[in-house]
């Protein structure tokens, strides 16, 4: 469900996060949003960067990586 919009950033760098996104991300009472500066864009991450890192590491195919994903030359690297 892609949504777009704009928010105004104050002189102090504050912005209001849209209510629709707060509800969907479970942030009605506040919470953590991580951010990643991509150079020409900023990626917002619900739950923060540490939670994202843990999710990615838990979902990784470590056995596939050790076997080179079917490529014997890659497996020896």
C-alpha positions as CSV (number, residue, x, y, z in Angstrom):
1,X,0.0,0.0,0.0
2,X,2.1,2.9,-1.3
3,X,1.2,6.3,0.1
4,X,2.8,9.6,-0.7
5,X,2.6,13.0,0.8
6,X,4.7,15.9,2.1
7,X,5.5,17.1,5.6
8,X,6.9,20.4,6.7
9,X,10.2,20.3,8.7
10,X,10.6,23.0,11.3
11,X,13.7,25.1,11.8
12,X,14.6,22.7,14.6
13,X,14.3,19.7,12.3
14,X,11.0,18.5,13.7
15,X,8.2,17.1,11.6
16,X,4.8,15.6,12.1
17,X,4.5,12.0,11.0
18,X,1.2,11.4,9.2
19,X,-1.5,9.8,11.3
20,X,-2.2,7.1,8.6
21,X,1.4,5.8,8.8
22,X,1.4,6.1,12.6
23,X,-1.7,3.9,12.8
24,X,-0.4,1.3,10.3
25,X,3.0,1.1,12.1
26,X,1.5,0.9,15.6
27,X,3.0,4.3,16.7
28,X,-0.2,5.8,18.0
29,X,1.4,6.2,21.4
30,X,4.8,7.1,20.0
31,X,7.8,4.8,19.3
32,X,11.0,4.5,17.4
33,X,11.5,5.2,13.7
34,X,15.0,4.6,12.3
35,X,16.3,6.5,9.3
36,X,18.9,5.8,6.6
37,X,20.3,8.6,4.5
38,X,20.5,7.3,0.9
39,X,22.1,10.4,-0.5
40,X,19.2,11.7,-2.5
41,X,16.4,10.3,-0.2
42,X,15.8,9.2,3.4
43,X,14.4,5.8,4.2
44,X,12.2,5.6,7.3
45,X,12.2,2.3,9.2
46,X,9.5,1.5,11.7
47,X,11.0,-0.1,14.9
48,X,14.4,1.4,14.3
49,X,17.6,0.2,12.6
50,X,18.6,-2.4,15.3
51,X,15.2,-4.2,14.8
52,X,15.7,-4.1,11.0
53,X,19.2,-5.5,11.4
54,X,17.9,-8.3,13.6
55,X,15.1,-9.2,11.2
56,X,17.4,-9.3,8.2
57,X,20.0,-11.4,10.0
58,X,17.3,-13.8,11.2
59,X,15.9,-14.2,7.6
60,X,19.3,-14.7,6.0
61,X,20.0,-18.0,4.2
62,X,23.3,-18.8,6.0
63,X,23.4,-22.4,4.7
64,X,23.0,-21.2,1.1
65,X,25.7,-18.6,1.7
66,X,28.1,-21.2,3.0
67,X,27.4,-23.4,0.0
68,X,27.9,-20.5,-2.5
69,X,24.3,-20.6,-3.5
70,X,25.0,-23.5,-5.8
71,X,28.2,-22.0,-7.3
72,X,31.3,-24.0,-6.1
73,X,33.7,-21.2,-6.9
74,X,31.7,-18.8,-4.8
75,X,31.6,-21.3,-1.9
76,X,35.4,-21.1,-1.7
77,X,35.5,-17.3,-1.3
